[in-house]
Amino acid sequence: MLDRLGRLQALANSYVETEDSSADPIVLMTAYAVRGLDINTSYTIYHLLNEQKKKGVAVIYVGEDLDVLLELCDRIVVLCGGKVNGILDGRKTTKEEVGNRMTNLVKEVKA
C-alpha cells in the first residue's frame, strides 16, 4: 500500500512533459497548490489555472476546499474509501452532494 501511495504522490507532484519542451502543456496536474499561501497568492493561482483551462489545457486539481472545487472544476471526481463514489458536474452540484458522497451517504448508482 505504501508503495502505491508513494507512486500516487510522485504523480501528483509531477507534470506532464511534451516531446517538445517549448510546446504548451496539454495536461496540468496540481495537488493542494495553495496550501499555506496567503489569500492574494491563492487567487492568483486560481486565475492562472482558469487561464490554462481557457487555452484548452486539461487541468487536474486535487484539493479539499469544496468552495474552490465548485468554482474551478467542470467535473468533480469524489473518492470514498479509495474508490470513485461519483463524478459530478462542478457547475450544477452542491457542497452537500459532494460531502454526502465523500462520506458514503450517497452511493454511485451503476447502470
N, C-alpha and C positions, 0 to 999 in steps of 0.2 A: 504493500500500500504506500509506504513512504517513497519508494522509487517512482511510482506513478505520480504521486503528489509533486515530487521534485521535477519530473518532466513537465507537468502542467504549469508549475511556477516558472520554469525556464521559458516555456512557450509564451506565457502571459507577459514576460518581461523582455521579449524579443520583438523584432519587427520583420516583416517580410521584405526581402531584398529582391529587386528585379535583376534580370541579367545585365541590363544597362544601368549602372548605379546613378546616372544622371536623369533617368526617367522618373516620372511622377509615380508615387506608390499606387497600387490598386487596392491594397488592404492595409488598414492601420489598426493595430490592437493596443489597447491600453488597459491597465488594471490599477484601479484606485489612483488615478492620475492627479487628483488634487488633495490627497491625504496630507494633512499638516500644513497646507498653504493658506494664506490669507484670502479673504473673500474676493478682492480685486483680481488677484492672480488666478483664482479659480474661475472667475467669469471670463477672463482672457483665454484660458484653456478651453472652456466650453465653446467660446466663439470660434477658436481655431478648429475645433472638432467639427462644428457646424459648417465652416468654410470648406473643409475637406469633403464633407457629405455633398455639398453643392457642386463640387468638382467631379462627383461620381465615385469617390473613394468609398469602399466599404469600411465603415468604422465599427469595430467591435469594442464596446465599452463595458468593462467589468467594474461594478460598484455596488454600494449598498444604500445609497441615498435615493429613496423612491421618488422624491420630487425631481431630482436631477434626471433619473432614468426616464420618467414620464416626459420630461422636457426635451431630452436629447434623442431618445430612441424611437425608431419607426416600429421595431418589433422587440419584445422583451421575452427572453427565454428564462423561465422560472425553474429553479432547481429545488428539489426537496429530497433529502436522503441520498444525494448523489445521482438522482435521476431527474430527467426532464418531467416537470409536472404542469407544463403549459407553455405555449407560445402565444403571446398576447399582442394585440395591436397597441403600440405605445400612445397613439393619438386618441384611442377610444376607451382604454381600460382605466381603472381607478386604483388608488393605493390599496384600498380594501381588497380588491380582487387579487392583486399581486401578493399582498400579505397572506390572504387565505391560502393561496397556492404554495407560498413559501412554507407555511406551517402544516400543509397537507389537509387543510379543512375543505378544500375543493380538489378533486382528482380529475386528471385529464380523462375525457371520455374518448375511448377508442372506437373507431367505426368498424 
